[in-house]
Amino acid sequence: VRDPAVRELMTKVKVEVPPELSAEVVRGKVPQIAAPIFMEMRLRDGRSIKRRIDYYRGDPNRPLTDDDVAEKFRDCAATVLKPDRIETVLDIMINIERLDDTARLVALTVP
């Protein structure tokens, strides 16, 4: 969200909850997290692209790949750790079952 391009895009996004979906969620008939998302993009040339998304990325029905998780870790860790340290921590975490002592891992995560 700190990226200027993302911030600009955020100003162009409008979120609407259809009344019928909202009512079902409120009544507990549909768990909010499981509710489908209907996305519509209106392009400058007037065209409209519509998609239904049943499961968010990371849902058990649409799990993240190992590469997705690693990339998310890199992105989040970049706000507090240097790149070389990020890769070291990531390598340790990928092989955590072989780790005898967590002291090194903890020390590496301190900015």
C-alpha positions as CSV (number, residue, x, y, z in Angstrom):
1,V,0.0,0.0,0.0
2,R,3.0,2.3,0.2
3,D,3.7,2.0,-3.6
4,P,2.5,5.2,-5.3
5,A,1.1,3.1,-8.3
6,V,-0.9,1.0,-5.9
7,R,-2.1,4.1,-4.0
8,E,-3.3,5.7,-7.3
9,L,-5.1,2.5,-8.2
10,M,-6.8,2.5,-4.8
11,T,-8.5,5.8,-5.8
12,K,-10.1,4.0,-8.7
13,V,-11.6,1.1,-6.8
14,K,-15.2,1.2,-5.6
15,V,-16.5,-1.6,-3.3
16,E,-20.2,-2.4,-3.3
17,V,-21.9,-5.2,-1.4
18,P,-25.1,-6.4,-3.0
19,P,-28.0,-6.1,-0.6
20,E,-29.0,-9.7,-0.9
21,L,-25.5,-10.9,-0.1
22,S,-25.1,-8.5,2.7
23,A,-28.4,-9.7,4.3
24,E,-27.4,-13.4,4.0
25,V,-24.0,-12.7,5.6
26,V,-25.7,-10.8,8.5
27,R,-28.2,-13.6,9.1
28,G,-25.3,-16.1,9.3
29,K,-26.4,-18.1,6.2
30,V,-23.2,-17.4,4.3
31,P,-19.9,-17.1,6.2
32,Q,-18.5,-13.7,5.1
33,I,-15.1,-15.2,4.2
34,A,-16.7,-17.8,1.9
35,A,-18.9,-15.3,0.0
36,P,-18.1,-15.0,-3.7
37,I,-16.7,-11.8,-5.1
38,F,-18.0,-10.3,-8.3
39,M,-15.5,-8.1,-9.9
40,E,-16.1,-5.7,-12.8
41,M,-13.5,-3.6,-14.5
42,R,-14.6,-0.7,-16.7
43,L,-11.9,0.1,-19.2
44,R,-11.2,3.5,-20.7
45,D,-12.5,2.3,-24.1
46,G,-15.9,1.6,-22.6
47,R,-15.6,-2.2,-22.4
48,S,-16.4,-4.0,-19.2
49,I,-14.7,-7.2,-17.9
50,K,-16.6,-9.2,-15.3
51,R,-15.4,-12.1,-13.2
52,R,-16.7,-14.1,-10.3
53,I,-14.1,-15.1,-7.7
54,D,-15.3,-18.0,-5.4
55,Y,-12.1,-18.3,-3.3
56,Y,-9.5,-15.7,-2.4
57,R,-5.8,-16.6,-2.9
58,G,-4.7,-18.4,0.2
59,D,-8.1,-20.1,0.8
60,P,-7.7,-23.9,1.3
61,N,-9.6,-24.3,-2.0
62,R,-7.1,-22.0,-3.7
63,P,-3.8,-22.3,-1.7
64,L,-0.8,-20.2,-2.2
65,T,2.2,-21.9,-3.8
66,D,5.5,-22.1,-2.0
67,D,6.8,-19.4,-4.4
68,D,3.7,-17.2,-3.5
69,V,4.5,-17.6,0.2
70,A,8.2,-16.8,-0.3
71,E,7.3,-13.7,-2.3
72,K,4.9,-12.5,0.3
73,F,7.5,-13.0,3.0
74,R,10.1,-11.1,1.0
75,D,7.6,-8.2,0.4
76,C,6.6,-8.0,4.1
77,A,10.1,-8.4,5.4
78,A,11.6,-5.8,3.1
79,T,10.1,-3.1,5.3
80,V,12.4,-4.1,8.2
81,L,15.2,-6.3,7.0
82,K,18.0,-6.0,4.4
83,P,17.7,-8.2,1.3
84,D,20.6,-10.5,2.2
85,R,19.1,-11.1,5.7
86,I,15.7,-11.8,4.2
87,E,17.1,-14.6,2.0
88,T,18.9,-16.1,4.9
89,V,15.8,-16.1,7.1
90,L,13.7,-17.5,4.3
91,D,16.2,-20.3,3.7
92,I,16.2,-21.2,7.4
93,M,12.4,-21.1,7.5
94,I,12.1,-23.3,4.4
95,N,14.4,-25.9,6.2
96,I,13.1,-25.2,9.7
97,E,12.6,-29.0,10.4
98,R,16.4,-29.2,10.4
99,L,16.9,-26.3,12.8
100,D,18.4,-27.4,16.1
101,D,18.3,-24.0,17.8
102,T,16.0,-21.1,17.1
103,A,18.4,-18.5,18.5
104,R,20.0,-17.7,15.1
105,L,16.6,-17.4,13.4
106,V,15.4,-15.0,16.1
107,A,18.6,-13.0,16.0
108,L,18.3,-12.6,12.2
109,T,14.7,-11.3,12.4
110,V,15.7,-8.3,14.6
111,P,16.1,-5.2,12.4
